[in-house]
Amino acid sequence: MFGFDALEGNKSITFYDGIGRITGFLSGPPGVIEANKKISDESWIDGEYSDEIYYVIDGVAKFRTEMDVIVNGKILNQLPMPCKVFINQSEYQVEDGEVELVFDQPGIYKVKISAWPFLDKEIEIEN
């Protein structure tokens, strides 16, 4: 009825955008997968890959690497460029590879650094 044998083994493909960010995946019988490959506007690779730890470059899934950020007190060095720093729901764009954190209240602050294609890094800074 559908042009494929439902007893065939399943296949998976992973879709990604122009910068290698994984946008989703599809698993199913080979006939369904092949039909979706033909009609998709997105690029795809064979296999199922998590967007949290992989990206795609030159048609190959690669692990996203960790950032080598140096934390020295309230100064963050060797930030990848460009990157974003998130502190308590506020977002800051960083363009020069270093940031000095200044807080107006004592406490422990959760800081997240995000720069594609690196893995996000989360640290706690005490003020």
N, CA, C and O of each residue as an XYZ file, in Angstrom:
508
protein
N       0.811     -1.195      0.000
C       0.000      0.000      0.000
C       0.858      1.265      0.000
O       0.543      2.213     -0.720
N       1.940      1.303      0.793
C       2.767      2.496      0.882
C       4.049      2.402      0.052
O       4.827      3.355      0.035
N       4.288      1.297     -0.626
C       5.479      1.187     -1.450
C       6.721      0.765     -0.690
O       7.826      0.879     -1.222
N       6.576      0.278      0.546
C       7.714     -0.249      1.294
C       7.240     -1.373      2.184
O       6.053     -1.474      2.495
N       8.151     -2.204      2.586
C       7.843     -3.345      3.448
C       7.979     -2.915      4.899
O       9.073     -2.553      5.332
N       6.898     -2.946      5.652
C       6.918     -2.507      7.053
C       7.818     -3.365      7.920
O       8.155     -2.967      9.036
N       8.218     -4.540      7.433
C       9.086     -5.411      8.224
C      10.563     -5.111      8.002
O      11.413     -5.674      8.691
N      10.883     -4.238      7.057
C      12.278     -3.855      6.831
C      12.823     -3.163      8.078
O      12.062     -2.617      8.877
N      14.144     -3.190      8.238
C      14.763     -2.482      9.356
C      14.627     -0.982      9.194
O      14.608     -0.473      8.073
N      14.534     -0.273     10.304
C      14.429      1.182     10.259
C      15.769      1.823      9.923
O      16.831      1.255     10.175
N      15.693      3.016      9.351
C      16.848      3.857      9.065
C      16.615      5.193      9.745
O      15.490      5.528     10.116
N      17.689      5.950      9.905
C      17.586      7.297     10.470
C      18.398      8.265      9.628
O      19.443      7.916      9.079
N      17.892      9.492      9.538
C      18.659     10.583      8.947
C      18.566     11.775      9.882
O      17.592     11.932     10.618
N      19.591     12.611      9.843
C      19.648     13.816     10.661
C      19.697     15.022      9.732
O      20.482     15.047      8.784
N      18.863     16.017     10.000
C      18.805     17.241      9.211
C      19.657     18.315      9.875
O      19.770     18.361     11.100
N      20.264     19.190      9.045
C      21.084     20.279      9.589
C      20.986     21.511      8.694
O      20.626     21.425      7.520
N      21.321     22.671      9.291
C      21.211     23.932      8.556
C      22.559     24.339      7.944
O      23.517     23.567      7.969
N      22.620     25.536      7.406
C      23.797     26.020      6.691
C      25.045     26.207      7.522
O      26.144     26.259      6.970
N      24.910     26.312      8.851
C      26.096     26.436      9.710
C      26.398     25.141     10.453
O      27.235     25.117     11.355
N      25.716     24.068     10.073
C      25.992     22.770     10.678
C      25.195     22.457     11.923
O      25.399     21.414     12.545
N      24.292     23.342     12.297
C      23.464     23.113     13.485
C      22.399     22.067     13.159
O      21.668     22.202     12.178
N      22.319     21.038     13.977
C      21.347     19.968     13.765
C      19.954     20.478     14.110
O      19.725     21.038     15.181
N      19.029     20.270     13.173
C      17.671     20.792     13.348
C      16.648     19.709     13.649
O      15.521     20.019     14.036
N      17.019     18.438     13.478
C      16.092     17.350     13.773
C      16.555     16.061     13.132
O      17.558     16.020     12.420
N      15.800     15.011     13.402
C      16.105     13.728     12.774
C      14.809     12.991     12.503
O      13.753     13.330     13.036
N      14.916     11.980     11.668
C      13.758     11.181     11.295
C      14.184      9.727     11.265
O      15.215      9.390     10.682
N      13.403      8.867     11.887
C      13.637      7.421     11.851
C      12.395      6.748     11.298
O      11.273      7.177     11.567
N      12.599      5.694     10.525
C      11.460      4.968      9.979
C      11.909      3.947      8.960
O      13.105      3.737      8.760
N      10.946      3.315      8.316
C      11.265      2.339      7.274
C      12.051      3.016      6.145
O      11.848      4.201      5.879
N      12.940      2.282      5.484
C      13.763      2.870      4.424
C      12.971      3.613      3.351
O      13.432      4.646      2.864
N      11.802      3.120      2.971
C      11.006      3.804      1.954
C      10.572      5.192      2.391
O      10.574      6.127      1.592
N      10.202      5.328      3.651
C       9.792      6.632      4.193
C      10.990      7.574      4.238
O      10.879      8.751      3.893
N      12.128      7.050      4.663
C      13.338      7.872      4.750
C      13.739      8.362      3.358
O      14.020      9.547      3.178
N      13.767      7.472      2.386
C      14.156      7.856      1.024
C      13.194      8.898      0.452
O      13.630      9.830     -0.224
N      11.902      8.756      0.711
C      10.922      9.735      0.230
C      11.175     11.100      0.857
O      11.070     12.121      0.176
N      11.507     11.132      2.147
C      11.772     12.400      2.823
C      13.063     13.047      2.339
O      13.147     14.273      2.271
N      14.064     12.249      2.005
C      15.307     12.803      1.453
C      15.010     13.569      0.166
O      15.574     14.636     -0.073
N      14.125     13.022     -0.656
C      13.825     13.621     -1.956
C      13.044     14.928     -1.838
O      13.221     15.828     -2.658
N      12.183     15.041     -0.827
C      11.332     16.233     -0.734
C      11.859     17.284      0.233
O      11.313     18.387      0.291
N      12.902     16.973      0.991
C      13.395     17.903      2.004
C      14.188     19.051      1.386
O      14.973     18.850      0.459
N      13.973     20.256      1.913
C      14.772     21.418      1.526
C      16.050     21.508      2.358
O      16.976     22.236      2.000
N      16.102     20.769      3.467
C      17.261     20.809      4.359
C      18.315     19.797      3.932
O      18.020     18.805      3.266
N      19.542     20.073      4.330
C      20.611     19.095      4.138
C      20.432     17.990      5.161
O      19.828     18.202      6.212
N      20.956     16.809      4.857
C      20.789     15.677      5.764
C      22.004     14.761      5.658
O      22.731     14.782      4.665
N      22.212     13.953      6.707
C      23.213     12.891      6.701
C      22.559     11.637      7.259
O      21.580     11.713      8.001
N      23.105     10.491      6.897
C      22.598      9.234      7.439
C      22.964      9.117      8.911
O      24.034      9.563      9.325
N      22.078      8.520      9.703
C      22.308      8.307     11.128
C      21.522      9.294     11.971
O      20.975     10.272     11.461
N      21.474      9.026     13.263
C      20.748      9.877     14.214
C      21.755     10.513     15.167
O      22.481      9.807     15.866
N      21.801     11.856     15.197
C      22.768     12.592     16.003
C      22.057     13.638     16.853
O      21.132     14.303     16.386
N      22.487     13.779     18.086
C      21.914     14.744     19.021
C      22.467     16.140     18.747
O      23.672     16.316     18.567
N      21.575     17.129     18.717
C      22.010     18.512     18.526
C      22.770     19.052     19.732
O      23.450     20.073     19.625
N      22.665     18.386     20.869
C      23.349     18.858     22.072
C      24.849     18.597     22.035
O      25.614     19.341     22.649
N      25.288     17.553     21.326
C      26.718     17.232     21.344
C      27.351     17.123     19.959
O      28.563     16.932     19.857
N      26.564     17.239     18.895
C      27.099     17.124     17.538
C      26.764     18.356     16.704
O      25.805     19.078     16.977
N      27.578     18.568     15.686
C      27.250     19.470     14.596
C      27.735     18.799     13.318
O      28.404     17.768     13.384
N      27.414     19.357     12.166
C      27.777     18.731     10.897
C      28.657     19.690     10.108
O      28.314     20.856      9.915
N      29.793     19.180      9.660
C      30.688     19.964      8.814
C      31.126     19.086      7.642
O      31.540     17.942      7.825
N      31.026     19.640      6.450
C      31.369     18.903      5.225
C      30.647     17.563      5.148
O      31.217     16.574      4.686
N      29.388     17.528      5.600
C      28.577     16.323      5.510
C      28.918     15.230      6.503
O      28.477     14.091      6.351
N      29.709     15.572      7.531
C      30.121     14.594      8.541
C      29.750     15.120      9.928
O      30.004     16.283     10.242
N      29.148     14.260     10.757
C      28.819     14.648     12.134
C      30.097     14.666     12.965
O      30.871     13.709     12.955
N      30.307     15.769     13.685
C      31.485     15.932     14.543
C      31.017     16.289     15.948
O      29.972     16.914     16.129
N      31.817     15.877     16.952
C      31.513     16.272     18.322
C      31.762     17.765     18.487
O      32.763     18.292     18.002
N      30.845     18.443     19.172
C      31.073     19.834     19.555
C      32.096     19.816     20.690
O      31.960     19.034     21.631
N      33.102     20.656     20.613
C      34.171     20.645     21.611
C      33.885     21.628     22.743
O      33.079     22.549     22.610
N      34.572     21.399     23.860
C      34.436     22.297     25.008
C      35.270     23.554     24.786
O      36.270     23.531     24.069
N      34.848     24.643     25.409
C      35.598     25.895     25.358
C      36.741     25.834     26.364
O      36.620     25.231     27.431
N      37.853     26.471     26.004
C      38.994     26.561     26.918
C      38.989     27.916     27.615
O      39.970     28.656     27.548
N      37.903     28.234     28.273
C      37.764     29.509     28.969
C      38.576     29.467     30.262
O      38.546     28.479     30.995
N      39.298     30.549     30.528
C      40.052     30.665     31.779
C      39.274     31.588     32.709
O      38.937     32.715     32.348
N      38.996     31.090     33.914
C      38.282     31.877     34.920
C      39.295     32.298     35.971
O      39.905     31.456     36.631
N      39.471     33.610     36.123
C      40.402     34.160     37.101
C      39.629     35.154     37.960
O      39.541     36.338     37.635
N      39.067     34.653     39.068
C      38.212     35.500     39.895
C      36.938     35.822     39.149
O      36.135     34.937     38.856
N      36.753     37.116     38.838
C      35.567     37.548     38.093
C      35.906     37.931     36.656
O      35.120     38.593     35.977
N      37.077     37.509     36.205
C      37.487     37.779     34.827
C      37.478     36.472     34.038
O      38.035     35.463     34.471
N      36.835     36.512     32.871
C      36.797     35.367     31.966
C      37.697     35.688     30.778
O      37.492     36.690     30.092
N      38.696     34.834     30.535
C      39.646     35.023     29.438
C      39.517     33.904     28.420
O      38.933     32.856     28.694
N      40.067     34.144     27.253
C      40.101     33.203     26.136
C      38.704     32.754     25.712
O      38.483     31.592     25.371
N      37.781     33.691     25.740
C      36.435     33.400     25.252
C      36.474     33.284     23.729
O      37.150     34.076     23.073
N      35.765     32.318     23.158
C      35.707     32.241     21.693
C      34.957     33.451     21.143
O      34.041     33.968     21.783
N      35.344     33.887     19.979
C      34.747     35.077     19.395
C      33.928     34.734     18.165
O      34.355     33.922     17.344
N      32.763     35.337     18.027
C      32.027     36.051     19.070
C      31.360     35.051     19.997
O      31.248     33.867     19.678
N      30.922     35.538     21.143
C      30.185     34.675     22.066
C      29.155     35.504     22.814
O      29.164     36.734     22.777
N      28.281     34.800     23.485
C      27.280     35.440     24.335
C      27.474     34.932     25.746
O      27.743     33.751     25.964
N      27.335     35.842     26.709
C      27.402     35.492     28.123
C      26.022     35.776     28.708
O      25.469     36.861     28.533
N      25.484     34.790     29.400
C      24.162     34.910     30.018
C      24.331     34.900     31.528
O      24.969     34.007     32.085
N      23.754     35.902     32.189
C      23.782     35.990     33.650
C      22.364     36.300     34.107
O      21.808     37.346     33.772
N      21.782     35.380     34.877
C      20.433     35.601     35.421
C      19.453     36.139     34.382
O      18.846     37.188     34.596
N      19.293     35.450     33.282
C      18.326     35.783     32.232
C      18.728     36.978     31.367
O      18.006     37.306     30.425
N      19.852     37.640     31.650
C      20.316     38.745     30.808
C      21.400     38.235     29.862
O      22.213     37.389     30.234
N      21.404     38.756     28.644
C      22.344     38.314     27.612
C      23.292     39.453     27.257
O      22.869     40.595     27.080
N      24.592     39.126     27.154
C      25.618     40.107     26.814
C      26.455     39.572     25.657
O      26.942     38.442     25.707
N      26.619     40.380     24.623
C      27.450     40.005     23.480
C      28.894     40.383     23.795
O      29.159     41.506     24.225
N      29.836     39.453     23.585
C      31.254     39.698     23.853
C      32.000     39.628     22.527
O      31.863     38.660     21.779
N      32.796     40.666     22.239
C      33.500     40.744     20.960
C      35.015     40.702     21.088
O      35.704     40.576     20.076
N      35.563     40.803     22.312
C      37.019     40.942     22.432
C      37.724     39.816     23.182
O      38.914     39.948     23.471
N      37.053     38.721     23.509
C      37.712     37.570     24.117
C      37.899     37.624     25.615
O      38.413     36.675     26.206
N      37.493     38.715     26.243
C      37.646     38.831     27.696
C      36.463     39.618     28.254
O      35.947     40.536     27.617
N      36.051     39.236     29.455
C      34.983     39.976     30.116
C      35.257     39.998     31.616
O      35.664     38.998     32.208
N      35.023     41.163     32.212
C      35.119     41.292     33.663
C      33.699     41.396     34.200
O      32.936     42.281     33.812
N      33.358     40.484     35.093
C      32.012     40.440     35.647
C      31.917     41.358     36.857
O      32.775     41.330     37.740
N      30.869     42.168     36.888
C      30.626     43.081     38.005
C      29.193     42.849     38.465
O      28.253     42.921     37.673
N      29.041     42.572     39.751
C      27.718     42.309     40.319
C      27.419     43.347     41.394
O      28.325     43.797     42.096
N      26.147     43.729     41.523
C      25.774     44.741     42.510
C      25.279     44.147     43.827
O      25.016     44.885     44.777
N      25.151     42.827     43.892
C      24.683     42.164     45.107
C      25.591     40.972     45.418
O      26.111     40.334     44.503
N      25.784     40.671     46.713
C      26.543     39.463     47.047
C      25.732     38.220     46.684
O      24.504     38.266     46.609
N      26.428     37.126     46.464
C      25.750     35.873     46.156
C      26.520     35.058     45.142
O      27.619     35.425     44.725
N      25.926     33.952     44.755
C      26.511     33.076     43.746
C      25.715     33.255     42.458
O      24.491     33.122     42.446
N      26.419     33.556     41.388
C      25.794     33.820     40.097
C      26.114     32.694     39.121
O      27.264     32.268     39.006
N      25.093     32.220     38.423
C      25.290     31.227     37.365
C      25.544     31.977     36.062
O      24.759     32.833     35.654
N      26.647     31.637     35.426
C      27.058     32.286     34.186
C      27.134     31.222     33.096
O      27.761     30.178     33.279
N      26.495     31.493     31.966
C      26.543     30.568     30.827
C      27.195     31.286     29.656
O      26.880     32.438     29.361
N      28.116     30.581     28.990
C      28.798     31.120     27.823
C      28.388     30.275     26.622
O      28.408     29.045     26.676
N      28.017     30.948     25.541
C      27.549     30.245     24.353
C      28.252     30.798     23.115
O      28.233     32.003     22.868
N      28.874     29.903     22.336
C      29.543     30.281     21.083
C      29.521     29.075     20.154
O      30.139     28.050     20.446
N      28.822     29.193     19.051
C      28.701     28.089     18.108
C      30.025     27.846     17.406
O      30.660     28.824     17.011
N      30.497     26.599     17.217
C      29.840     25.332     17.500
C      30.263     24.688     18.823
O      30.020     23.500     19.037
N      30.887     25.454     19.702
C      31.321     24.890     20.983
C      30.129     24.472     21.843
O      29.017     24.973     21.678
N      30.385     23.548     22.757
C      29.396     23.218     23.785
C      29.227     24.429     24.689
O      30.200     25.130     24.966
N      28.017     24.685     25.150
C      27.814     25.755     26.121
C      28.575     25.418     27.392
O      28.703     24.252     27.766
N      29.079     26.456     28.051
C      29.815     26.268     29.302
C      29.071     27.013     30.397
O      28.678     28.166     30.218
N      28.878     26.348     31.534
C      28.215     26.974     32.676
C      29.158     26.956     33.864
O      29.770     25.934     34.177
N      29.266     28.103     34.520
C      30.122     28.230     35.697
C      29.367     29.016     36.762
O      28.378     29.691     36.474
N      29.849     28.916     37.990
C      29.295     29.718     39.083
C      30.378     30.669     39.571
O      31.530     30.278     39.761
N      29.988     31.921     39.770
C      30.897     32.954     40.257
C      30.318     33.494     41.556
O      29.144     33.859     41.620
N      31.152     33.542     42.594
C      30.697     34.085     43.876
C      31.133     35.535     43.990
O      32.282     35.878     43.712
N      30.203     36.373     44.400
C      30.489     37.795     44.568
C      30.613     38.102     46.043
O      30.854     39.250     46.416
